[in-house]
Amino acid sequence: MGKKLIDLESKFSFQENLLNELNNVVVRQQKQINHLIQEVSQIKSQVLEIVDGQLVSGGQNSKNEIPPHY
């Protein structure tokens, strides 16, 4: 009976450590996700500003215009 109890305590300890490690991974990944969401939002804002600027200026810049023979 004593050996079974020691085995169970050992397994419980191992599982508790594993659970803590997994929790740390999840916390780190959530921080990364939040950071990526913020970056995507900033990039989206920049793209919208560029598109709005092109619409206001009447379309493409003459530098980016495709020559008629293309």
N, CA, C and O atoms as a GROMACS GRO file, in nm:
protein
  280
    1MET      N    1   0.082  -0.119   0.000
    1MET     CA    2   0.000   0.000   0.000
    1MET      C    3   0.087   0.125   0.000
    1MET      O    4   0.055   0.222  -0.070
    2GLY      N    5   0.196   0.126   0.077
    2GLY     CA    6   0.285   0.241   0.086
    2GLY      C    7   0.351   0.274  -0.046
    2GLY      O    8   0.366   0.391  -0.081
    3LYS      N    9   0.392   0.169  -0.122
    3LYS     CA   10   0.455   0.191  -0.251
    3LYS      C   11   0.358   0.252  -0.351
    3LYS      O   12   0.395   0.338  -0.430
    4LYS      N   13   0.233   0.206  -0.348
    4LYS     CA   14   0.132   0.261  -0.439
    4LYS      C   15   0.109   0.409  -0.410
    4LYS      O   16   0.094   0.490  -0.501
    5LEU      N   17   0.106   0.443  -0.281
    5LEU     CA   18   0.086   0.582  -0.242
    5LEU      C   19   0.203   0.668  -0.289
    5LEU      O   20   0.182   0.779  -0.338
    6ILE      N   21   0.323   0.618  -0.274
    6ILE     CA   22   0.443   0.692  -0.319
    6ILE      C   23   0.440   0.708  -0.471
    6ILE      O   24   0.473   0.815  -0.522
    7ASP      N   25   0.401   0.603  -0.542
    7ASP     CA   26   0.390   0.612  -0.688
    7ASP      C   27   0.286   0.717  -0.730
    7ASP      O   28   0.310   0.796  -0.821
    8LEU      N   29   0.171   0.716  -0.663
    8LEU     CA   30   0.067   0.814  -0.693
    8LEU      C   31   0.114   0.957  -0.664
    8LEU      O   32   0.087   1.048  -0.743
    9GLU      N   33   0.182   0.977  -0.555
    9GLU     CA   34   0.234   1.109  -0.521
    9GLU      C   35   0.338   1.154  -0.624
    9GLU      O   36   0.343   1.272  -0.661
   10SER      N   37   0.419   1.061  -0.670
   10SER     CA   38   0.521   1.092  -0.771
   10SER      C   39   0.454   1.132  -0.903
   10SER      O   40   0.493   1.230  -0.965
   11LYS      N   41   0.354   1.056  -0.943
   11LYS     CA   42   0.282   1.088  -1.067
   11LYS      C   43   0.210   1.222  -1.055
   11LYS      O   44   0.211   1.302  -1.149
   12PHE      N   45   0.149   1.248  -0.940
   12PHE     CA   46   0.080   1.374  -0.919
   12PHE      C   47   0.178   1.491  -0.927
   12PHE      O   48   0.147   1.594  -0.987
   13SER      N   49   0.293   1.475  -0.868
   13SER     CA   50   0.395   1.580  -0.870
   13SER      C   51   0.441   1.607  -1.014
   13SER      O   52   0.456   1.722  -1.054
   14PHE      N   53   0.463   1.501  -1.090
   14PHE     CA   54   0.503   1.515  -1.229
   14PHE      C   55   0.396   1.588  -1.309
   14PHE      O   56   0.426   1.678  -1.387
   15GLN      N   57   0.269   1.549  -1.290
   15GLN     CA   58   0.159   1.612  -1.362
   15GLN      C   59   0.143   1.759  -1.323
   15GLN      O   60   0.112   1.843  -1.407
   16GLU      N   61   0.164   1.789  -1.197
   16GLU     CA   62   0.154   1.927  -1.150
   16GLU      C   63   0.263   2.013  -1.216
   16GLU      O   64   0.236   2.125  -1.259
   17ASN      N   65   0.384   1.962  -1.225
   17ASN     CA   66   0.493   2.034  -1.291
   17ASN      C   67   0.464   2.053  -1.440
   17ASN      O   68   0.487   2.161  -1.495
   18LEU      N   69   0.414   1.950  -1.502
   18LEU     CA   70   0.381   1.958  -1.644
   18LEU      C   71   0.270   2.061  -1.668
   18LEU      O   72   0.277   2.138  -1.764
   19LEU      N   73   0.171   2.061  -1.583
   19LEU     CA   74   0.062   2.157  -1.595
   19LEU      C   75   0.113   2.300  -1.581
   19LEU      O   76   0.069   2.389  -1.654
   20ASN      N   77   0.204   2.324  -1.488
   20ASN     CA   78   0.262   2.457  -1.472
   20ASN      C   79   0.342   2.499  -1.595
   20ASN      O   80   0.334   2.614  -1.638
   21GLU      N   81   0.417   2.405  -1.652
   21GLU     CA   82   0.492   2.435  -1.774
   21GLU      C   83   0.399   2.468  -1.890
   21GLU      O   84   0.422   2.564  -1.963
   22LEU      N   85   0.294   2.391  -1.905
   22LEU     CA   86   0.198   2.416  -2.012
   22LEU      C   87   0.128   2.550  -1.992
   22LEU      O   88   0.104   2.622  -2.089
   23ASN      N   89   0.096   2.583  -1.870
   23ASN     CA   90   0.034   2.712  -1.841
   23ASN      C   91   0.128   2.826  -1.880
   23ASN      O   92   0.084   2.926  -1.937
   24ASN      N   93   0.256   2.811  -1.851
   24ASN     CA   94   0.353   2.914  -1.888
   24ASN      C   95   0.361   2.931  -2.040
   24ASN      O   96   0.375   3.042  -2.090
   25VAL      N   97   0.353   2.820  -2.111
   25VAL     CA   98   0.355   2.825  -2.257
   25VAL      C   99   0.231   2.899  -2.308
   25VAL      O  100   0.241   2.984  -2.397
   26VAL      N  101   0.116   2.868  -2.254
   26VAL     CA  102  -0.008   2.932  -2.296
   26VAL      C  103  -0.004   3.083  -2.269
   26VAL      O  104  -0.046   3.163  -2.352
   27VAL      N  105   0.048   3.121  -2.153
   27VAL     CA  106   0.058   3.263  -2.118
   27VAL      C  107   0.151   3.334  -2.217
   27VAL      O  108   0.118   3.442  -2.265
   28ARG      N  109   0.266   3.273  -2.247
   28ARG     CA  110   0.361   3.333  -2.341
   28ARG      C  111   0.300   3.345  -2.480
   28ARG      O  112   0.318   3.447  -2.547
   29GLN      N  113   0.229   3.242  -2.525
   29GLN     CA  114   0.166   3.246  -2.656
   29GLN      C  115   0.057   3.352  -2.663
   29GLN      O  116   0.042   3.419  -2.765
   30GLN      N  117  -0.018   3.369  -2.556
   30GLN     CA  118  -0.122   3.472  -2.555
   30GLN      C  119  -0.061   3.611  -2.565
   30GLN      O  120  -0.116   3.698  -2.632
   31LYS      N  121   0.052   3.632  -2.499
   31LYS     CA  122   0.122   3.761  -2.510
   31LYS      C  123   0.167   3.785  -2.654
   31LYS      O  124   0.156   3.896  -2.706
   32GLN      N  125   0.219   3.680  -2.717
   32GLN     CA  126   0.261   3.692  -2.856
   32GLN      C  127   0.142   3.721  -2.947
   32GLN      O  128   0.152   3.804  -3.037
   33ILE      N  129   0.031   3.654  -2.924
   33ILE     CA  130  -0.090   3.676  -3.004
   33ILE      C  131  -0.137   3.821  -2.989
   33ILE      O  132  -0.170   3.887  -3.087
   34ASN      N  133  -0.139   3.870  -2.865
   34ASN     CA  134  -0.182   4.008  -2.842
   34ASN      C  135  -0.090   4.106  -2.914
   34ASN      O  136  -0.137   4.204  -2.971
   35HIS      N  137   0.041   4.080  -2.910
   35HIS     CA  138   0.137   4.166  -2.979
   35HIS      C  139   0.114   4.162  -3.130
   35HIS      O  140   0.118   4.267  -3.195
   36LEU      N  141   0.091   4.044  -3.186
   36LEU     CA  142   0.067   4.031  -3.329
   36LEU      C  143  -0.063   4.099  -3.371
   36LEU      O  144  -0.070   4.160  -3.478
   37ILE      N  145  -0.164   4.090  -3.288
   37ILE     CA  146  -0.291   4.158  -3.316
   37ILE      C  147  -0.269   4.309  -3.323
   37ILE      O  148  -0.322   4.377  -3.411
   38GLN      N  149  -0.189   4.359  -3.231
   38GLN     CA  150  -0.159   4.503  -3.229
   38GLN      C  151  -0.082   4.543  -3.355
   38GLN      O  152  -0.110   4.647  -3.415
   39GLU      N  153   0.016   4.462  -3.394
   39GLU     CA  154   0.094   4.492  -3.514
   39GLU      C  155   0.006   4.489  -3.640
   39GLU      O  156   0.018   4.577  -3.726
   40VAL      N  157  -0.080   4.390  -3.649
   40VAL     CA  158  -0.169   4.380  -3.766
   40VAL      C  159  -0.262   4.501  -3.771
   40VAL      O  160  -0.289   4.554  -3.879
   41SER      N  161  -0.310   4.544  -3.658
   41SER     CA  162  -0.396   4.661  -3.652
   41SER      C  163  -0.323   4.786  -3.700
   41SER      O  164  -0.379   4.867  -3.773
   42GLN      N  165  -0.198   4.801  -3.659
   42GLN     CA  166  -0.118   4.916  -3.703
   42GLN      C  167  -0.092   4.911  -3.853
   42GLN      O  168  -0.101   5.013  -3.921
   43ILE      N  169  -0.061   4.792  -3.904
   43ILE     CA  170  -0.037   4.777  -4.047
   43ILE      C  171  -0.164   4.806  -4.125
   43ILE      O  172  -0.160   4.871  -4.230
   44LYS      N  173  -0.276   4.759  -4.075
   44LYS     CA  174  -0.405   4.785  -4.140
   44LYS      C  175  -0.432   4.934  -4.147
   44LYS      O  176  -0.477   4.985  -4.250
   45SER      N  177  -0.405   5.004  -4.038
   45SER     CA  178  -0.425   5.150  -4.036
   45SER      C  179  -0.335   5.218  -4.138
   45SER      O  180  -0.379   5.310  -4.208
   46GLN      N  181  -0.210   5.174  -4.147
   46GLN     CA  182  -0.117   5.234  -4.243
   46GLN      C  183  -0.163   5.208  -4.386
   46GLN      O  184  -0.155   5.298  -4.470
   47VAL      N  185  -0.209   5.087  -4.414
   47VAL     CA  186  -0.257   5.055  -4.549
   47VAL      C  187  -0.379   5.140  -4.583
   47VAL      O  188  -0.389   5.192  -4.694
   48LEU      N  189  -0.470   5.154  -4.488
   48LEU     CA  190  -0.589   5.236  -4.514
   48LEU      C  191  -0.551   5.382  -4.538
   48LEU      O  192  -0.612   5.448  -4.623
   49GLU      N  193  -0.453   5.433  -4.466
   49GLU     CA  194  -0.407   5.570  -4.489
   49GLU      C  195  -0.348   5.584  -4.629
   49GLU      O  196  -0.373   5.684  -4.696
   50ILE      N  197  -0.271   5.486  -4.673
   50ILE     CA  198  -0.213   5.489  -4.807
   50ILE      C  199  -0.323   5.486  -4.913
   50ILE      O  200  -0.321   5.564  -5.008
   51VAL      N  201  -0.418   5.395  -4.895
   51VAL     CA  202  -0.529   5.383  -4.992
   51VAL      C  203  -0.610   5.511  -4.994
   51VAL      O  204  -0.645   5.561  -5.102
   52ASP      N  205  -0.642   5.565  -4.878
   52ASP     CA  206  -0.717   5.691  -4.872
   52ASP      C  207  -0.640   5.804  -4.939
   52ASP      O  208  -0.698   5.886  -5.009
   53GLY      N  209  -0.509   5.807  -4.918
   53GLY     CA  210  -0.425   5.909  -4.980
   53GLY      C  211  -0.425   5.897  -5.131
   53GLY      O  212  -0.425   5.999  -5.201
   54GLN      N  213  -0.425   5.775  -5.182
   54GLN     CA  214  -0.428   5.755  -5.327
   54GLN      C  215  -0.563   5.794  -5.384
   54GLN      O  216  -0.571   5.848  -5.494
   55LEU      N  217  -0.669   5.765  -5.310
   55LEU     CA  218  -0.802   5.802  -5.358
   55LEU      C  219  -0.818   5.953  -5.363
   55LEU      O  220  -0.877   6.007  -5.457
   56VAL      N  221  -0.765   6.021  -5.262
   56VAL     CA  222  -0.774   6.166  -5.256
   56VAL      C  223  -0.691   6.230  -5.367
   56VAL      O  224  -0.732   6.330  -5.426
   57SER      N  225  -0.574   6.173  -5.395
   57SER     CA  226  -0.485   6.232  -5.496
   57SER      C  227  -0.527   6.194  -5.638
   57SER      O  228  -0.462   6.235  -5.734
   58GLY      N  229  -0.632   6.118  -5.651
   58GLY     CA  230  -0.684   6.085  -5.784
   58GLY      C  231  -0.629   5.958  -5.844
   58GLY      O  232  -0.632   5.942  -5.966
   59GLY      N  233  -0.580   5.871  -5.766
   59GLY     CA  234  -0.533   5.744  -5.820
   59GLY      C  235  -0.387   5.721  -5.796
   59GLY      O  236  -0.333   5.760  -5.692
   60GLN      N  237  -0.323   5.657  -5.894
   60GLN     CA  238  -0.184   5.618  -5.879
   60GLN      C  239  -0.092   5.737  -5.901
   60GLN      O  240  -0.126   5.831  -5.972
   61ASN      N  241   0.024   5.731  -5.840
   61ASN     CA  242   0.129   5.829  -5.869
   61ASN      C  243   0.181   5.804  -6.009
   61ASN      O  244   0.174   5.692  -6.059
   62SER      N  245   0.232   5.908  -6.073
   62SER     CA  246   0.285   5.890  -6.207
   62SER      C  247   0.405   5.796  -6.208
   62SER      O  248   0.430   5.730  -6.308
   63LYS      N  249   0.480   5.788  -6.097
   63LYS     CA  250   0.594   5.696  -6.089
   63LYS      C  251   0.548   5.551  -6.093
   63LYS      O  252   0.618   5.465  -6.147
   64ASN      N  253   0.431   5.522  -6.036
   64ASN     CA  254   0.382   5.384  -6.026
   64ASN      C  255   0.289   5.348  -6.142
   64ASN      O  256   0.240   5.235  -6.149
   65GLU      N  257   0.264   5.442  -6.230
   65GLU     CA  258   0.171   5.417  -6.338
   65GLU      C  259   0.233   5.321  -6.440
   65GLU      O  260   0.351   5.331  -6.472
   66ILE      N  261   0.153   5.230  -6.488
   66ILE     CA  262   0.200   5.134  -6.588
   66ILE      C  263   0.192   5.201  -6.725
   66ILE      O  264   0.089   5.259  -6.760
   67PRO      N  265   0.299   5.193  -6.802
   67PRO     CA  266   0.297   5.252  -6.938
   67PRO      C  267   0.187   5.187  -7.022
   67PRO      O  268   0.152   5.071  -6.999
   68PRO      N  269   0.133   5.260  -7.118
   68PRO     CA  270   0.020   5.209  -7.196
   68PRO      C  271   0.050   5.081  -7.274
   68PRO      O  272  -0.042   5.003  -7.300
   69HIS      N  273   0.175   5.058  -7.313
   69HIS     CA  274   0.206   4.939  -7.392
   69HIS      C  275   0.206   4.810  -7.311
   69HIS      O  276   0.224   4.703  -7.368
   70TYR      N  277   0.185   4.818  -7.178
   70TYR     CA  278   0.175   4.696  -7.097
   70TYR      C  279   0.031   4.660  -7.094
   70TYR      O  280  -0.006   4.560  -7.033
   0.00000   0.00000   0.00000
